[in-house]
Amino acid sequence: MPLFRVRFLKRVCDATGHETMICQRSFEVQAEAEDQAFDKAEKLFSAAERATNWRLRADSVETETLEAAADRR
């Protein structure tokens, strides 16, 4: 089963007034597909942030495939 990294990002202003994206939280989850990885990470993020909706704490999400289970052996 593939391993995914799901990052929840928030847009904030830096000291110079420019917008930048920061990572609120990152999770590594195993799932069959990217959408399933997001669903798992969304539940983890919502619980960690005590929010009913992840969009209350983050503006966007990035998902990347890290490796397949066969690659880790």
Helices and strands as residue ranges (DSSP letters): E 3-13, E 19-30, H 34-49, G 54-56, E 60-67, G 69-72
